[in-house]
C-alpha cells in the first residue's frame, strides 16, 4: 500500500517547514497585454539568488496570504430540483504580503499608481550608440556631471506621445498630450529604467546592474535621480507578472505564478517594534489577480500553483 492508497502520509512525512517566501516580479507588456510566462517544469529549481530573465528578485517577503474570491453556482434540474452541475460564476483572487526591503520597485508595486523619479535640476545628457545595458557611453564633459553611487534614469524625451509610456516597463498612461504641458522629462519621471552608477570615467558611466530595458534605444537620454515618490489616487494601475517561491527545509518548493497582478489598494505601511525604542517601517501590499487565457486548453486562469517534491521524500 502506498501513500496515496493509505489516505495518510507515511510516518516520516511531514508538512514542509518553511525557510521563507521569496518574491519575483516581471513587467507585463501593457500594449499587448502580454504577461511573462514561467515554465515550472524547466525553471522551477532555479537559483533563488539568480532568477531567470526577465524576473527581478525583490527579496524575502512576510505575511504572505492568498485568498480565492471566486464564486461557484449550481445549475438545478428536475422536480424536486437537484444539482445537475456546478458553474463558475465569477473568477477573482487576491494576494497580500509585506516587503522586508524598501526600493523603487517595492514602492511602485505597493503604491499601485505612477511611481515618480525625483529628477535633479540638471538637464538630461545624450548617450551614444556604443552604450549597453550596463555601460552608458557619453562625452567626457557629460560624464563629469555624474558621480559614483548616483542613481540615474535612462529613457526618451516626451514629445507628445499618448498611450502607455516608459521603456522596459510601462510607467504611466497618457490620455491627452496637453495634460503633460510640454514637460520633456515626463517619461523619465515615470520610467522604471533606472540603475545606480558604480564608476565614472571619461568614456561614460558604468552601472551596478543592467537597465531593465536593456541597451538604450535611439533618442534615449540619461538624467540623475535624487529619490522616488508615489501618490494616492490617479487612474493608472501598475501591472506585473509575479512569482512567489516557498522554500522548504527539506528541499521542497511551492511556486505560485500569477501572470497578471495589479495593486488592490493604495500605498500603506506597517510599523513594528524592532529593538529598544527603535521601530521598523515596512511596505505592505495587496494585489488583485487578473485572468489570462491558457493556450493549452483555452481556460481562463488567475494563478498557477506548483509543488516540487524533495528527493527521497514520500509523495
N, C-alpha and C positions, 0 to 999 in steps of 0.2 A: 504494500500500500504506500503510495507516495503522498507528498504534502497536499496535493490537490484532492486526493481521494479521502484523506483523513478529516478534512474540514477544519483542521487547526495546524498551526506551524509546528515544525519539528522542535525538539527540546532545546536545540542550540540556536534556534532562530529567535530574533527579537525585533522590535520596532527600531528602525535606524536611529542612532544617536547622532544628532546634527552637529557639525562643526560650524555651520553658519550658512547664510544665503548671500550669494554674490549677484549683482545686477549688471546687466549689459544692455546697451541701447544702440540702435542704428537708425539713421534718418529715413523717413518714408519719402518717396518721390511724390510730392503732393500734386504735381501737374498730371501725372498719370495714375495717381493713387496706387503706386506700386510699393508694397511693403517689402522688407528684406526677408527672404526665405532662410530657414535654418534646417539643415539636414541632420537630424539627431543620429541617424544610423552611421553617417560618415564622420560627423564632427563632435558627437556628444561627449567624447573623452578629451576634449581639448585642454591644454594647459590653462588653468584659470588666470594666470598672470599674462598670458599671450593669446587673447581671443582671436579667432579668425576674422579677417576683414569682411565687412566694414564695421563689425561690432566694437563698441567702445566700452571699456571697463570703468564703471562708476563705483567700484568698491563694494564692501560689505554693507548690507542693509539690516535694519532691525524692525521689529513689529510688523513683519510681513503677514498680510492676510489676503485671502481670496474669497470673494462672495459671488455666488451664482444667483442672479435675479431673474433668470428665465422662467417663464410660466408655461405650464403644461395643462392643456384642457383635454376633455374627453368627448368623443362622439358616441351618443347613446342611440340604440336602435331597439325596436320591438316594444311589446306591451305585456307586462311592465317593462319600462325602458332599462336596458342594461348596457354597460360599457362595451362598445364594439372595438374601439381603438383609441389610442392617445394621439393628440395633436400638439405640436409645439406652437403655442400662441405668440409668444414673444421670446426674443433672444437677447439677453443682457448679462453682463458680468462686470465686476469692479475689482480693483486691486488697491491695497493700501500698504504703505511702507514708510520707514524713516531712514533718510540718508545719514550715514555716520560721518560724511565729509561734506564741506562746502566747496563748491566750484561753479564754474559758469554753467555747465550742462545740468548739474544738480538743481541750480536755481531756476534754469529755464524749464526743466521738466516739472518741478514742484509748483512753479508760478503759473504755468499754463498759457499765458498770452505772450506777446512780443517780449523778448529779452534784449535789453539795450546795452551796448558797449558805450562807456563814457569816454569819448574821444578827447585827446588833449587839444590844446589850442592851435597846434601846428597843422599845416596843410598836408594832405596825403602826398606821398612820393611815388614816382614812377619806378617800376621794376622792369628788368629787361628779359628777353626771351630765354636767356640761359637759366632762369630761375627754375627750381624744382620744389617739390612739396616740403623739403627740409632746408632749402637754401634760397634766400631772396637776393638775387643779383641786382645791383644798382650802382650808380655813380659813387665815387669816394666821398663827394661832398654831401650827398644824401645819406650815405651810411653813417657819416659822422654825427648825424642828428639823433641817432639811436644809441642805446646803451645795453649792456648785458643785464639780463634779468627783467627787461621791459616786456610788456605784453603788446602784441601787435595784431591788427586785423587786416586781412587781405581780401578785397572784393572790388566790384565795379563802382564807378560813379553812377549816381542816379540821374537819368536823363529822360524822364517821362515814362518809364516802364509802368505797366499795370499788371495785375495778377500777382502770382507768387514771386517773391524776390529773395535772393540770398544764394550763395554758391555752396554746393556740397550739402546743404540742408536749408530748407525753407525757413526764413526768419520772420516773414510778415506777408500780408496780402494787401496790395494797394488797389483800392476800388476806383479812385479817381486821382489822376496826376496832380490836380490842383490842390489836393489835400496836403501834399508834401511841400508845397510852397517853394519849389525850386531848390531844395536842400541837396546839393551834390553829394553830401556824405551820408545820405539816408540809408542806403543799402549797407554801408559799413557800420552804421549804428546798430542795425538789427542782425548782422551777419553772425553765423556760428563759426566762421572760418578764421579762428584765432589760434595763436601759439605764443610761447614765451621765447625770447631771444636768449640763446645760450652763449653766443660770442659775436663780436663785430670786428670786421677788418675792412680794408679799403675796397674789397670786391662786393661787400654786402653783409647780410645778416644770416647767421646760422641759427636754426630753430631747434629748440629742445625736443620737439615732437613734430611729426609731419602734419601739414594742414589737412583739415577734414576733406576739403575739395580736391586734394591732390595738387599737381603742378599748376601754378597760376595760369589762367587763360589770358588771352589778349585783352588789353584795356583795364586789367586789374591794377589797383594801386594799394600801397601799404600805409597804414596810419597807426600811431601809438594809442594805446588804451590805458586809462588810469584805473578803471574799475568797471563794475557792472550794475545794472539797475533793472528791476521789474516793476510792474504796476498792477493794481487791481482794476479789472474791467477791460473793455475792448471787445472786439468781435473775432479776433484771431485766436485759434487754438493750436497749440503745439501738437504735433502728431509724430510718434516714433514707434518703431518696432522694438519689442522688449524680450529679453531672455533672462530668466531667473534660474540660477543653478543652486540646488540644495546639495551640499556636500556632506555625506555621512561619514561617520568614524571608521567604518569597515570598508569604505571604498565605494559604497553605493552612491548613485546620483539620481536625483529627481530634477527634471527640467521642465519649466513652464515657458512656453513660447507664445507670446501674444503678438501677432503680426501687426496689429494697429491699436495703439493706446493713445488716448487723449486725456489731458488733465480734467478731473471731475470737479475740482474746487480751485479757489484762488490760493495765493501764497499764504502759508501758515507755518508756524514754528512750534517747537516744544522745548521747554526749559526744564532741565533735570539737575538735581544736586550732583556735584562732582566730588569735591574734597574740601573739607573745612567750610569756608564761606564761598568757595568757588561754585559756579554753576556752568552747565554746558548747554548751549542752544543748538538744536539740530533742525534740519529741514524735514517736514513731513509732507507726504504727497499722497493723493488719491487719484486713481485713473479709472476711466471707463473704457472697456474693450469694444472696438468696432469690428463688424464681421468682414471676413474675406471669403472668396469662393475657392474651395479646394478643387483643383483641377483634376484630381484623381476620381472624384465621383460627383462633382457639381454641388456639393453640400456647402451651406454657409457655416463658417467656423469662427469662434471667438478666441479659442486658446487650444494649444496642443500640450498635453501632459505626457511626459515620457519618464520611464524608470529604467535605469541601467544597473542591474544587479552586480554586486561584488563577486569576484571569482571565488568559487568554493563554497559559497553560502547557499542554503536551500532556497528554492524558488517559492 
